[in-house]
Amino acid sequence: MFFDEDSFAKMDWEIKEASRNSTMFRWAVRSMKRYGNTEESKRCFYRQAERCSPPLEGSELESIWRSASKYYKKIKSQPDYVSPEVYNAKDPIHWEDPIPFSRYTMAQFPVGALPPDIAAYVSAVAESTQTPVDMAGTVSLSMLSVCLQGKYRIRGKRDWLEPLNTYVLVAAPPSERKSAVLHMMLEPVNEYEFQYNQRNAAAVEGSRMRKRVLERKQKAVEDRVAKGKADAEEMEQIAREISDFEEARPLQLYVDDITTEKLVSVISANRGRAALVSSEGGIFDTLAGIYTKNVNIDVMLKGYSGDPIRVDRIGRESESIMNPALTVLLMAQPNVVSEVLNNATFRGRGLTARFLYCMPISLVGSRRFQSTPVPDGVYRTYERAVINLLEDEYPAKPEVITLSEEAERMLISFAEEIEPKLVTEYAEIADWTGKLAGNTLRIAGLLCRAGTFRSHDFLDTPEPLVVDGGTMRNAIRLGRYFLNHAQAAYSVLPEDAMFRQASRILQMVKDRKLTEFDRRTAMRYCRSFRTVSEIQPSWIFWTITAILRCSRIKQRKPVVLRFRSIA
C-alpha cells in the first residue's frame, strides 16, 4: 500500500536509534515538498522528532534540517516540480495523458512506394472503408503476385533468380473490415475472371466433350485390340491423340477454403500456378493437421521457392509440378497469428519465415460513418492497370526482369547491411530476416512490371523490363516496413491482448479519476471482462507497470492510489 503524509503521521511507531538521522532527513524533505521551507513544515518536522528513541539533540535536528533544505532546493529546480500552492489547491484532480502501453513504434505503410495508379486506389479504399492504409497497401502486393506469378522472374545476380509470388499475412482483430478491403482490392481480378470464363465457356465445354470422346475411343480401341480386331498402329494413334490433348479449363486465379492435397491438384491443373487468398486463417488449422494426424506443409514450402512437387500416393493419380508458383494472402486475427508463430513445426521448417507480416494500427473508435467513396475515375484507372497485368500471356519460360547498375548497387548495400545483424540485432528473427533481401527483390519485380503499361498487340515487341534505382528504392522502403512489422509480430503478438486489456484498465482509472480501486472495481467498470481469469493477467501487468509508464500525475490535492489486492 501507499500512504499520504497524514496517514503516515497518525501511525503509532517509534524511530529507533539506528535509523533516526535518515528517517528524519526524509521526513524533512517530505514536509518541505508539501508545505515549502516554512515554519509549518518545520513544526511538522519537530513533531515527528518526538518519536525518536532516544531523542536527538536540538543541534543535530537543526543540522538535519539544513541538509534537507539544500536538497529541497535541488528538487525545486526540476522542470516537473509542483509547488505547494498548486499541490494543496482545492481544484479537481488533473491527469496528464499517459504513455500508451506499447513496445514498438509501428512503421507507417509507405503508400508512395507503390505505382501511382495503385497508390491512389489504395488510399481511396482506406478512406472509404475507414481502415489503416496498411491493409489495402499490403493486399495490393499480393494482388500483383496473383496477376504476375509464373509470367516473370527477376535476376538479383547472374546465378540468382527469384519468382514474383509472395506470402503475406495481415493480423487484425474482428470488426476491422478485412473482408471489405479484400473485396475492393480484388474486384478487378474477380471481374476479369468472370468475364474471361463467360467468353470462353463454349470452348471449355467443347474441350470437355472432346476429352470424353477421346476416352470413349480409347476404350473402344482397347476392346478391339483385346479381341484381336485392331492392330497396334491404331492403338498408338489414339494414345498420341490423348497425350497431345490439353483440356481447356475455366480460369481460376485464386482459391479460398481448400485442403493441402486439393491445393496441389489446383496447382497442377493450373500449369504450376495457384493463389490462396482468404480473409481468415483457417488454412493454418489444415496445415497443423485438423483433417489428418500429420502436419503437411510441403506444398506451402515448395510453392514459395519453386522447388518441384512430386506426389505419388495410393488412391490418387501421381502429380509432378516442376516449377510451382504459389501466392498466399491471409488476413487473420492476432491470436491465430500468435499460434502460428508459436508452432515449432511451422517455424522450424521455415514456413513462418516466408511470410511478410502486416500489423495495422486499429482505427476502431475513430472511424467516420460519412467517409468519402472511391472516385469512379480512380477505380477505372486501377482496373485498367490490373487488367493490363492479367492480359500478359503465360510463356513457356518466364520472362526475366533485370536490374540497372544503380538498382544492383542498392540491393547489394541493403543485403550487406542486413547480413551482420542476423547474429546481433535480428538474431531472434534471423530465419525471417535471412529471406528479406529475396522478398525485397520480388517486390522490386512486382513494382517494375506494375509501373509499366504494356501493349498486347501481337505486332508490338515489348521493351525488356529493367528495375531502375527509384523502383529499387521503393522496394527497399517496403522491405524495411515489413521488417519493422515482423519484429513486432514475432515479439508482441502473444501479449497483444494483455496490452489492450491493460490499456482499458488505465483508461478507466483516468476517466473516473479514481483514487482507490481493486480488481472488483476494475471488473465492474470494465464490462469487457466477464470472469476473473480474463482480467487476472492484465490486472497483475497493470499494477506492476501502469504507474511507471504514466507521465507524472499533476495533483491539486493529495491523492492516494491504493491497491487493496492483486491476488
C-alpha positions in Angstrom: 0.0 0.0 0.0 0.9 3.7 -0.4 0.1 6.3 2.3 0.0 10.0 2.2 1.6 12.2 4.8 -1.4 12.4 7.1 -1.8 8.7 7.3 1.9 8.4 7.9 1.8 11.0 10.7 -1.0 9.1 12.6 0.9 5.9 12.8 1.9 4.8 16.3 5.5 3.9 15.9 9.0 4.8 17.2 12.0 5.9 15.2 14.8 3.7 16.5 18.3 4.8 17.2 19.9 3.2 14.1 17.5 5.0 11.7 16.9 8.3 13.4 19.0 10.6 11.1 18.0 9.0 7.8 14.3 8.9 8.8 14.2 12.5 10.0 16.0 13.7 6.8 13.4 12.0 4.6 10.6 13.5 6.8 12.1 17.0 6.5 12.2 16.8 2.7 8.7 15.4 2.6 7.4 18.2 4.8 9.1 20.8 2.6 7.6 19.3 -0.6 4.1 19.6 0.9 4.4 23.0 2.7 7.6 24.5 1.4 10.5 25.7 3.5 8.2 27.3 6.1 7.6 27.3 9.8 4.6 25.0 9.3 6.8 22.3 7.7 9.4 22.8 10.4 6.8 22.3 13.1 5.7 19.1 11.4 9.4 18.0 11.3 9.8 18.6 15.1 6.6 16.8 15.9 7.9 13.7 14.2 11.3 14.2 16.0 9.3 13.4 19.3 9.1 9.8 18.0 12.9 9.3 18.1 14.0 6.9 20.8 16.3 8.0 22.3 15.6 11.7 21.4 18.0 13.6 19.1 19.8 16.7 20.3 18.4 20.0 19.1 21.7 20.9 17.3 21.6 17.6 15.5 18.0 18.2 14.3 19.0 21.7 13.1 21.9 20.1 11.1 19.4 17.6 9.6 17.0 20.4 8.7 19.8 22.5 7.0 20.9 19.4 4.9 17.3 18.8 3.9 16.8 22.4 2.9 19.8 22.2 0.5 18.3 19.0 -1.0 14.9 20.7 -1.4 16.5 23.5 -3.5 17.6 20.9 -6.0 14.1 19.5 -6.1 12.6 22.9 -6.8 14.9 23.4 -9.8 13.4 20.3 -11.6 11.2 21.2 -14.6 8.4 19.0 -13.4 8.3 20.4 -9.8 4.8 21.1 -8.4 4.8 23.9 -6.0 3.0 23.5 -2.6 0.5 26.2 -3.6 -0.6 24.2 -6.6 -0.2 20.9 -4.8 -2.6 22.0 -2.0 -5.2 23.8 -4.2 -8.7 22.6 -3.8 -9.4 22.1 -7.6 -10.3 18.7 -9.1 -7.5 16.2 -9.9 -5.9 16.6 -13.3 -4.3 13.8 -15.2 -1.8 14.2 -18.0 -2.2 11.8 -20.9 -0.5 8.5 -20.0 2.2 6.9 -22.2 0.4 4.2 -24.2 1.1 0.6 -23.5 3.3 -0.4 -26.4 6.7 -1.9 -27.1 7.2 -0.9 -30.7 6.6 2.2 -32.8 4.9 0.7 -35.8 6.1 1.9 -39.2 3.6 3.5 -41.5 2.9 1.8 -44.8 4.9 3.7 -47.5 1.9 4.0 -49.9 4.0 6.4 -52.1 6.3 3.4 -52.9 3.5 1.8 -55.0 2.9 2.7 -58.6 0.8 5.9 -58.8 -2.4 4.3 -60.2 -2.3 1.6 -57.5 -1.3 4.0 -54.7 -4.2 6.3 -55.5 -6.7 3.5 -55.3 -5.1 2.1 -52.1 -5.5 5.5 -50.4 -9.1 5.8 -51.6 -10.0 2.3 -50.3 -8.5 3.1 -46.9 -10.6 6.3 -46.8 -13.8 4.7 -48.0 -13.6 1.7 -45.5 -12.0 3.8 -42.7 -9.2 1.3 -42.3 -5.5 1.7 -42.0 -3.8 2.2 -45.4 -1.5 -0.7 -44.4 -4.3 -3.2 -45.2 -5.1 -2.1 -48.7 -1.4 -1.4 -49.4 -0.3 -4.9 -48.3 -3.1 -6.6 -50.2 -2.1 -4.7 -53.3 1.3 -6.5 -53.3 -0.5 -9.9 -53.1 -2.8 -8.8 -55.9 0.2 -8.0 -58.1 1.6 -11.5 -57.3 -1.7 -13.1 -58.3 -1.5 -11.3 -61.7 2.2 -11.8 -62.4 3.4 -15.1 -60.8 4.5 -17.6 -63.4 4.9 -14.9 -66.0 8.1 -13.3 -64.8 11.2 -13.8 -62.7 13.7 -11.3 -61.5 17.5 -11.7 -61.6 19.4 -10.5 -58.5 22.7 -11.6 -59.9 23.9 -13.9 -62.5 23.1 -17.1 -60.6 20.2 -15.8 -58.5 16.6 -15.7 -59.9 13.6 -15.0 -57.8 9.9 -15.7 -58.8 7.4 -13.0 -58.2 5.0 -14.8 -55.9 4.7 -13.6 -52.3 3.3 -14.8 -48.9 1.5 -12.1 -46.9 -0.2 -12.3 -43.5 -2.2 -9.4 -42.2 -3.0 -9.5 -38.5 -6.1 -7.6 -37.4 -8.8 -8.2 -34.8 -12.5 -8.8 -35.7 -14.6 -5.8 -36.9 -11.6 -4.3 -38.7 -13.3 -4.6 -42.1 -10.7 -7.0 -43.5 -13.3 -8.6 -45.9 -14.4 -5.2 -47.2 -10.8 -4.2 -48.0 -10.0 -7.6 -49.6 -13.2 -7.4 -51.8 -12.4 -3.9 -53.1 -8.8 -4.6 -53.9 -9.6 -7.8 -55.7 -12.7 -6.5 -57.6 -11.0 -6.1 -60.9 -9.4 -9.6 -60.6 -12.8 -11.2 -59.8 -14.5 -9.3 -62.7 -11.7 -10.3 -65.1 -12.0 -13.9 -64.1 -15.8 -13.9 -64.5 -15.7 -12.1 -67.9 -13.0 -14.4 -69.2 -14.9 -17.6 -68.2 -18.1 -16.3 -69.8 -16.3 -15.6 -73.1 -14.6 -19.0 -73.1 -17.5 -21.1 -71.7 -18.2 -22.7 -75.0 -14.6 -23.5 -75.7 -14.3 -25.1 -72.2 -17.4 -27.2 -72.7 -16.2 -28.2 -76.1 -12.9 -29.3 -74.7 -14.6 -31.4 -72.1 -16.7 -33.1 -74.8 -13.6 -33.7 -76.9 -12.0 -35.4 -73.8 -15.0 -37.6 -73.2 -15.0 -38.6 -76.9 -11.3 -39.5 -76.8 -11.8 -41.5 -73.7 -14.6 -43.5 -75.3 -12.5 -44.0 -78.4 -9.7 -45.2 -76.2 -11.9 -47.7 -74.5 -13.3 -49.0 -77.9 -9.8 -49.4 -79.3 -8.6 -51.2 -76.2 -11.6 -53.6 -76.5 -10.9 -54.3 -80.2 -7.2 -54.8 -79.6 -8.0 -57.2 -76.8 -10.2 -59.2 -79.2 -7.6 -59.1 -81.9 -9.8 -56.9 -84.2 -7.4 -53.9 -84.2 -3.7 -53.5 -84.8 -1.1 -51.8 -82.7 -0.9 -48.8 -85.0 -4.5 -47.9 -84.3 -3.8 -48.1 -80.6 -0.7 -45.9 -80.9 -2.7 -43.3 -82.8 -5.3 -42.9 -80.1 -2.6 -42.8 -77.5 -0.9 -39.9 -79.3 -4.2 -38.1 -79.6 -4.8 -38.4 -75.9 -1.3 -37.4 -74.8 -1.3 -34.4 -77.1 -4.8 -33.3 -76.0 -4.7 -30.4 -73.5 -8.0 -29.8 -71.8 -9.2 -26.2 -71.6 -10.2 -25.2 -68.1 -12.0 -22.3 -66.6 -9.7 -19.5 -65.3 -9.2 -19.8 -61.6 -6.9 -17.1 -60.4 -7.2 -17.9 -56.7 -8.8 -20.3 -54.2 -10.0 -19.8 -50.6 -11.1 -22.7 -48.4 -9.0 -25.7 -49.5 -7.0 -28.7 -48.2 -3.3 -29.1 -49.0 -4.0 -32.1 -51.1 -6.5 -30.3 -53.2 -4.2 -27.3 -53.4 -1.6 -29.5 -55.1 -4.2 -30.6 -57.6 -5.1 -27.0 -58.3 -1.5 -26.0 -58.9 -1.1 -29.0 -61.2 -4.3 -28.2 -63.2 -3.3 -24.5 -63.5 0.1 -25.4 -65.0 2.1 -24.8 -61.9 0.3 -21.7 -60.6 -2.2 -21.0 -57.8 -3.1 -18.4 -55.2 -4.6 -18.9 -51.8 -6.5 -15.7 -50.8 -8.6 -15.6 -47.6 -9.9 -13.1 -45.1 -9.4 -15.8 -42.4 -6.5 -18.0 -41.3 -8.2 -21.4 -41.5 -5.5 -22.9 -43.7 -3.2 -23.0 -40.7 -5.6 -25.4 -39.0 -5.4 -27.6 -42.1 -1.6 -27.4 -42.2 -1.5 -28.3 -38.5 -3.4 -31.5 -39.2 -7.0 -30.7 -38.3 -8.1 -33.2 -41.0 -5.2 -35.6 -40.7 -2.9 -36.6 -37.9 0.2 -35.5 -39.7 1.4 -31.9 -40.4 1.6 -31.4 -44.1 3.2 -28.1 -45.2 5.4 -29.2 -48.1 3.2 -27.6 -50.7 3.5 -24.3 -48.9 7.3 -24.6 -48.6 7.8 -25.6 -52.2 5.2 -23.3 -53.6 7.2 -20.3 -52.3 10.6 -21.3 -53.5 9.6 -23.1 -56.8 11.0 -26.5 -55.8 9.5 -29.4 -57.8 6.4 -31.0 -56.2 6.1 -34.8 -56.8 3.1 -36.6 -55.3 2.7 -40.4 -55.5 0.1 -41.8 -53.2 -2.2 -44.8 -53.2 -5.7 -43.9 -54.2 -4.9 -40.8 -56.4 -3.1 -40.1 -59.6 0.6 -39.1 -59.5 1.3 -35.4 -59.9 4.5 -33.7 -60.9 5.0 -30.0 -60.9 8.4 -28.8 -62.0 8.2 -25.0 -61.2 5.3 -24.3 -58.9 4.4 -20.7 -58.0 2.0 -20.2 -55.1 0.8 -16.8 -53.8 -0.7 -16.7 -50.3 -2.6 -13.8 -48.8 -4.2 -14.4 -45.4 -6.0 -11.8 -43.2 -6.2 -13.4 -39.8 -6.9 -12.5 -36.2 -3.9 -11.8 -33.9 -4.5 -14.9 -31.8 -4.3 -17.0 -34.9 -1.0 -15.4 -36.0 0.3 -15.9 -32.4 -0.4 -19.6 -32.6 1.2 -19.8 -36.0 4.4 -18.1 -34.8 4.5 -20.3 -31.7 4.1 -23.5 -33.7 7.5 -25.2 -33.5 7.0 -27.2 -36.7 5.9 -24.2 -38.8 8.9 -22.1 -37.6 11.4 -25.0 -37.5 10.7 -25.8 -41.2 10.8 -22.2 -42.3 7.1 -21.6 -43.1 6.7 -18.5 -40.9 9.9 -17.1 -42.3 8.3 -16.9 -45.8 5.5 -14.5 -44.8 5.6 -10.7 -44.9 3.7 -9.6 -41.8 1.5 -6.5 -41.5 0.1 -5.4 -38.2 -2.0 -2.3 -38.9 -2.9 0.1 -36.0 -6.6 -0.1 -35.4 -8.8 2.8 -36.2 -11.8 1.4 -34.3 -13.3 4.2 -32.2 -12.2 7.0 -34.5 -13.8 5.9 -37.8 -16.2 8.2 -39.6 -19.5 6.9 -40.9 -19.7 9.5 -43.7 -16.5 8.6 -45.5 -15.5 9.6 -49.0 -16.4 6.9 -51.6 -13.8 5.7 -54.0 -13.9 8.1 -57.0 -15.0 6.3 -60.2 -12.0 7.7 -62.1 -9.6 6.3 -59.5 -11.2 2.9 -59.7 -11.2 2.8 -63.5 -7.5 3.7 -63.7 -6.7 1.0 -61.1 -8.9 -1.5 -63.0 -7.1 -0.7 -66.3 -3.7 -1.2 -64.7 -4.7 -4.6 -63.2 -6.2 -5.9 -66.4 -3.1 -4.9 -68.3 -1.2 -7.2 -65.9 -3.7 -10.0 -66.2 -3.6 -9.9 -70.0 0.1 -10.8 -70.0 0.4 -14.3 -71.5 1.9 -17.2 -69.6 5.0 -18.0 -71.5 6.7 -21.4 -71.7 9.6 -19.9 -69.8 9.0 -16.9 -67.5 10.4 -13.6 -68.8 13.4 -12.3 -66.8 13.4 -8.8 -65.2 16.9 -7.4 -64.7 18.4 -4.7 -62.5 20.1 -1.5 -63.6 23.5 -0.8 -62.2 22.1 1.6 -59.7 19.4 -0.8 -58.5 22.0 -3.6 -58.2 24.2 -1.4 -56.0 21.3 -0.5 -53.8 20.3 -4.2 -53.4 23.9 -5.1 -52.5 24.1 -2.4 -50.0 20.8 -3.4 -48.4 21.8 -7.1 -48.3 25.2 -6.3 -46.8 23.5 -4.0 -44.2 21.3 -6.8 -43.0 23.8 -9.7 -43.0 25.9 -8.9 -40.0 22.8 -8.0 -38.0 21.5 -11.6 -38.3 23.7 -12.5 -35.4 23.1 -9.4 -33.3 20.1 -7.1 -33.7 18.0 -9.5 -35.7 19.3 -12.8 -34.1 15.8 -13.7 -32.7 14.2 -13.5 -36.2 17.2 -14.4 -38.2 15.2 -17.1 -40.0 12.8 -14.3 -41.3 15.4 -11.6 -41.9 17.5 -14.0 -43.9 14.8 -14.0 -46.6 14.3 -10.3 -46.5 16.7 -9.5 -49.4 15.0 -12.1 -51.6 11.5 -10.8 -50.7 12.6 -7.3 -51.4 13.9 -8.4 -54.8 10.5 -10.0 -55.5 8.7 -6.7 -54.5 11.0 -4.8 -56.9 10.0 -7.1 -59.7 6.3 -6.6 -59.0 6.7 -2.8 -58.8 8.7 -2.8 -62.0 6.1 -4.5 -64.1 3.1 -2.8 -62.4 4.7 0.6 -63.1 5.0 -0.2 -66.9 2.0 -0.3 -69.2 2.5 -2.9 -71.9 0.6 -3.1 -75.2 -0.7 -6.6 -76.1 -0.9 -6.0 -79.8 0.8 -9.0 -81.4 2.7 -6.7 -83.7 4.3 -4.8 -80.9 7.5 -6.1 -79.3 7.6 -5.1 -75.6 10.7 -3.4 -74.2 12.7 -5.5 -71.7 11.8 -4.8 -68.1 14.6 -3.3 -66.1 14.4 -2.2 -62.4 15.7 1.3 -62.1 17.1 3.0 -58.9 13.8 4.6 -58.0 11.9 1.3 -58.1 14.5 -0.5 -56.0 14.5 2.4 -53.5 10.7 1.9 -53.2 11.1 -1.9 -52.8 13.6 -1.4 -50.0 11.2 1.1 -48.3 8.6 -1.6 -48.3 11.2 -4.2 -47.1 12.0 -2.0 -44.1 8.3 -1.6 -43.4 7.8 -5.4 -43.3 11.0 -5.8 -41.2 9.5 -3.4 -38.6 6.2 -5.3 -38.5 7.9 -8.7 -38.4 9.8 -7.6 -35.3 6.5 -6.7 -33.7 4.8 -9.8 -34.9 7.4 -12.2 -33.5 7.7 -10.3 -30.2 4.4 -8.6 -29.4 1.6 -10.6 -30.7 1.3 -13.2 -27.9 1.0 -10.3 -25.5 -1.2 -8.1 -27.7 -4.5 -8.9 -25.9 -2.9 -8.2 -22.5 -1.7 -4.8 -23.7 -5.1 -3.9 -24.9 -6.8 -5.0 -21.8 -4.3 -3.3 -19.5 -4.9 -0.1 -21.5 -8.7 -0.4 -20.8 -8.0 -0.5 -17.1 -5.7 2.5 -17.3 -8.3 4.4 -19.3 -11.0 3.6 -16.7 -8.8 4.9 -13.9 -8.1 8.1 -15.9 -11.7 8.7 -16.9 -13.2 8.1 -13.5 -10.3 9.8 -11.7 -10.2 7.0 -9.2 -8.1 7.4 -6.1 -8.6 3.9 -4.8 -9.8 0.7 -6.5 -9.2 -3.0 -6.6 -9.8 -5.8 -9.1 -13.5 -6.0 -8.3 -13.8 -2.3 -9.1 -12.0 -2.8 -12.4 -14.3 -5.6 -13.4 -17.4 -3.5 -12.5 -16.3 -0.6 -14.7 -14.6 -2.6 -17.5 -17.5 -4.7 -18.7 -15.4 -6.4 -21.3 -14.0 -8.6 -18.5 -16.5 -11.4 -17.8 -14.5 -13.6 -15.5 -11.7 -13.3 -13.0 -9.5 -15.5 -15.3 -9.9 -12.9 -18.1 -8.8 -9.9 -16.0 -6.1 -11.5 -13.9 -3.1 -11.4 -16.3 -3.9 -7.8 -17.3 -4.5 -6.8 -13.7 -1.1 -8.0 -12.5 0.5 -6.5 -15.5 -1.2 -3.1 -14.9 -0.4 -3.0 -11.2 3.3 -3.6 -11.9 3.8 -1.2 -14.8 0.9 1.2 -15.3 2.1 3.9 -12.8 5.7 3.6 -14.1 4.5 4.1 -17.7 2.3 7.1 -16.9 3.7 10.6 -17.1 3.7 12.5 -13.8 0.3 12.9 -12.3 -0.2 16.6 -11.5 -2.4 16.8 -8.5 -4.2 19.8 -6.9 -4.5 17.9 -3.6 -3.0 14.8 -2.0 -4.3 11.7 -3.7 -3.5 8.1 -2.8 -3.7 5.2 -5.3 -4.3 2.2 -3.1 -4.3 -1.3 -4.5 -6.2 -3.5 -2.0 -5.2 -6.8 -3.6 -3.7 -8.2 -6.7 -4.1 -11.8 -5.7 
